[in-house]
């Protein structure tokens, strides 16, 4: 089974403007609301690819009710623990192609609810399951929460980690199957600017030494790098028109999990992950399966030869 952990899910409110101006009344030409958060996005992508997953985490208030209702309508399984405070609302503004995001304040999760969640995991996660740990952690929880999860589940579980900061550091040390930082997150983590492909690859190897079996580093229009235990691959970005980068990273994770579930080779899994992320970037909303398939022929994966 595949599980996505949602410590900090959100109601995402999308607003599109032709000419947003500060200090004036602005009326959007497009306005819609969706359940959001990185884990939920991964589950939605998997559902688009006819792969079932279960969302676990915390929901509260009227926003939590909205998120849960929409997830059920989408056909995604869930088992959320209910909390008192409202789940957050994120604002995502597109002003004539320029994207701005406002992240809402996370609700408080009590120690009692957190313990209840860990007990749920212990009784739910089985050998060989896949679990996705992605997104930010609420301030009410310790930044070691993802590490706590890894310690409470079977060691054979494939853990996919997509977060940043202390939450990333504490989790990767426990051992994970895949991490997927983008270049900006990587520079933030190592507190340095990378000036060459070799420097980026070296940092990926450092992540492997810290506990990641596999590493994908996304570099925007420059493509991405995939480090496995045996090889290093470089993948290009297929041709297409960028519509929105929102959810592209989550879609890459979802595409990678799809490849794992279909028992693709790691190289082919990586290729499908690139197509999945790109398909979302080229779409209004998250990628559909057919859109992803259509991009595969435009993706080239090259083996990078370097002394390891």
C-alpha positions in Angstrom: 0.0 0.0 0.0 1.0 3.6 -0.6 0.5 6.2 2.2 1.0 10.0 2.0 1.5 11.8 5.3 -0.3 15.1 5.6 0.8 17.0 8.8 -0.2 20.3 7.3 -2.8 19.9 4.6 -4.6 23.0 3.2 -7.5 24.4 1.4 -5.7 26.0 -1.6 -7.5 29.1 -3.0 -6.4 29.9 -6.5 -6.8 33.4 -7.9 -5.9 34.5 -11.4 -5.5 38.2 -12.4 -4.6 40.0 -15.6 -3.3 43.0 -13.8 -3.2 42.8 -10.0 -2.4 46.1 -8.3 -1.5 46.8 -4.7 -3.6 49.2 -2.7 -6.6 48.8 -5.0 -9.6 46.6 -5.3 -8.8 43.7 -7.6 -11.2 41.2 -9.1 -9.9 37.9 -10.3 -10.9 36.4 -13.7 -10.5 32.9 -12.3 -11.3 31.7 -8.8 -11.3 28.1 -7.5 -10.5 26.1 -4.4 -8.9 22.6 -4.1 -7.6 20.4 -1.3 -3.9 21.0 -1.2 -0.6 20.1 0.5 2.2 18.1 -0.9 1.0 14.7 0.3 -2.5 15.3 -1.0 -1.1 16.4 -4.4 0.9 13.1 -4.6 -2.2 11.1 -3.8 -4.2 13.0 -6.5 -1.5 12.4 -9.1 -1.5 8.7 -8.3 -5.3 8.6 -8.6 -4.9 10.2 -12.0 -2.6 7.3 -12.9 -5.1 4.8 -11.5 -3.0 4.0 -8.5 -4.6 3.9 -5.1 -3.1 5.5 -2.0 -4.3 6.5 1.5 -3.9 10.0 3.0 -3.0 10.0 6.7 -2.6 13.1 8.9 -4.6 15.8 10.6 -7.7 17.8 9.6 -9.7 20.3 11.5 -12.7 22.7 11.2 -14.7 23.8 8.2 -11.6 23.8 6.0 -10.8 20.3 7.1 -14.3 19.2 6.2 -13.9 20.7 2.8 -10.6 18.9 2.2 -11.9 15.6 3.3 -15.1 15.9 1.2 -13.1 16.8 -1.9 -10.7 13.9 -1.3 -13.5 11.5 -1.1 -15.1 12.9 -4.2 -11.8 12.3 -6.0 -11.9 8.7 -4.9 -8.8 8.9 -2.7 -8.8 6.8 0.6 -8.1 8.7 3.8 -7.8 8.1 7.6 -7.3 11.5 9.1 -7.2 12.3 12.8 -9.5 15.2 13.7 -8.2 18.3 15.6 -9.9 21.3 17.0 -8.4 24.2 15.0 -9.1 24.8 11.3 -6.8 23.4 8.7 -5.0 26.2 7.0 -5.9 28.1 3.8 -3.2 28.9 1.2 -3.6 31.6 -1.3 -2.0 31.1 -4.8 -2.1 34.1 -7.0 -1.3 34.2 -10.7 -0.9 37.7 -11.9 -0.4 37.7 -15.7 1.9 34.6 -15.4 3.7 35.8 -12.3 3.0 33.3 -9.4 2.8 34.4 -5.7 1.9 32.1 -2.9 0.8 32.9 0.7 1.1 30.0 3.1 -1.6 29.9 5.8 -0.8 29.4 9.5 -0.9 25.7 10.6 -3.3 24.6 13.3 -1.9 23.3 16.6 -1.5 19.6 17.0 -1.5 18.4 20.6 0.9 15.8 22.0 -2.1 13.6 22.6 -3.2 13.7 18.9 0.4 13.2 17.8 0.7 10.1 19.9 -2.6 8.9 18.5 -1.2 9.4 15.0 2.0 7.4 15.7 0.0 4.6 17.2 -2.2 4.6 14.0 1.0 4.3 11.9 2.3 1.4 13.9 -0.9 -0.6 13.4 -1.2 0.4 9.7 2.1 0.4 7.9 3.3 -3.0 6.8 6.5 -4.5 5.3 7.3 -3.2 1.8 4.7 -0.4 1.9 5.6 3.0 0.4 5.2 6.1 2.6 5.6 9.7 1.4 6.8 12.2 4.0 6.5 15.6 2.3 5.8 19.2 3.1 6.3 21.5 6.1 5.7 20.5 9.8 3.4 22.6 12.0 5.3 24.6 14.7 3.4 22.7 17.3 5.3 19.6 16.4 9.0 18.8 16.9 11.1 19.1 13.7 12.1 15.5 14.4 8.5 14.3 13.6 9.4 12.7 10.2 12.3 10.9 11.9 9.9 9.7 14.6 7.7 8.2 11.9 10.6 6.4 10.2 11.5 4.8 13.6 8.0 3.6 14.2 7.4 1.8 10.9 9.0 -1.4 9.5 12.6 -1.0 8.2 11.5 -2.5 4.8 9.2 0.4 4.2 10.2 2.6 1.2 10.3 6.1 2.6 10.2 9.0 0.1 11.2 12.3 1.7 10.4 15.7 0.3 10.8 18.5 2.8 13.5 20.9 4.0 15.4 22.3 6.9 15.7 20.4 10.2 12.8 18.2 9.3 14.8 17.0 6.3 18.0 16.5 8.3 16.4 14.5 11.1 14.6 12.2 8.7 17.4 11.5 6.2 19.7 10.3 9.0 17.1 7.5 9.8 17.5 6.1 6.2 15.2 6.8 3.3 14.7 5.3 -0.1 14.5 8.7 -2.0 14.9 12.4 -1.4 13.9 15.0 -4.0 15.3 18.4 -3.3 15.2 21.1 -5.9 18.4 23.1 -6.6 17.3 26.0 -4.3 16.5 23.7 -1.4 19.8 22.0 -1.9 21.7 25.3 -1.8 19.7 26.2 1.3 20.5 22.9 3.0 24.3 23.1 2.3 24.4 26.9 2.7 26.3 27.4 -0.5 25.8 28.4 -4.1 26.6 25.7 -6.7 28.5 26.8 -9.8 28.8 23.5 -11.7 27.1 20.2 -12.4 30.0 18.5 -10.6 29.3 20.5 -7.4 25.6 19.6 -7.5 26.4 15.9 -8.0 28.9 16.0 -5.1 26.2 17.4 -2.9 23.9 14.6 -4.0 26.5 12.1 -3.0 26.7 13.8 0.4 22.9 13.2 0.8 23.5 9.5 0.0 26.2 9.3 2.7 23.8 10.8 5.2 21.1 8.1 4.5 19.4 8.5 1.2 19.6 5.5 -1.1 18.5 7.5 -4.1 18.5 11.3 -4.8 16.7 13.3 -7.5 17.8 16.9 -7.8 15.5 19.1 -9.9 17.0 22.1 -11.6 14.0 23.8 -13.4 14.6 24.3 -17.1 18.1 22.8 -16.7 16.6 19.4 -16.1 17.4 17.1 -13.2 19.9 14.7 -11.8 19.2 11.2 -10.4 21.7 9.4 -8.2 21.2 5.8 -7.5 23.5 3.4 -5.6 25.1 2.3 -8.9 24.6 5.1 -11.4 24.1 8.8 -12.0 21.7 9.9 -14.7 20.9 13.3 -16.2 17.4 14.0 -17.6 16.3 16.9 -19.7 13.0 18.8 -19.6 10.6 18.0 -22.4 9.4 20.8 -24.7 6.3 22.6 -23.5 4.8 25.9 -22.4 5.0 26.6 -18.6 1.5 27.3 -17.3 2.1 26.8 -13.6 4.9 25.2 -11.5 2.5 24.6 -8.6 2.5 20.9 -7.8 5.2 20.0 -10.3 7.5 18.6 -7.7 4.7 16.6 -6.1 3.9 15.3 -9.5 7.5 14.2 -10.0 7.2 12.2 -6.7 3.9 10.7 -7.8 5.4 9.7 -11.1 8.3 8.0 -9.4 6.0 6.0 -7.2 4.0 5.0 -10.2 7.2 3.6 -11.8 7.9 1.7 -8.6 4.4 0.3 -8.4 4.7 -0.9 -12.0 8.2 -2.4 -11.3 9.9 -0.2 -13.8 13.7 -0.1 -13.7 15.0 2.9 -11.7 16.1 4.6 -15.0 12.6 4.2 -16.5 11.0 5.2 -13.2 13.1 8.4 -13.2 12.0 9.1 -16.8 8.3 8.7 -15.9 8.9 11.0 -12.9 10.3 13.7 -15.2 7.3 13.4 -17.6 4.9 13.5 -14.7 6.4 16.7 -13.2 6.6 18.4 -16.6 3.0 17.4 -17.5 1.8 19.3 -14.4 4.0 22.3 -15.2 2.4 22.4 -18.7 -1.2 22.0 -17.4 -3.9 23.9 -15.6 -3.9 21.7 -12.5 -2.2 18.4 -11.9 -1.1 16.1 -14.8 -3.3 13.6 -16.4 -2.0 10.2 -17.4 -2.3 10.7 -21.2 -0.5 14.0 -21.0 2.4 12.4 -19.1 2.6 9.5 -21.6 2.8 12.0 -24.5 5.9 13.6 -23.0 8.0 10.4 -22.6 9.3 10.4 -26.2 10.8 13.9 -25.7 12.8 12.9 -22.6 16.4 11.6 -22.9 18.1 10.0 -19.9 21.9 10.0 -20.1 24.3 8.2 -17.9 26.8 10.5 -16.3 30.3 9.0 -16.0 32.2 10.2 -13.0 34.5 8.6 -10.4 32.4 7.7 -7.4 
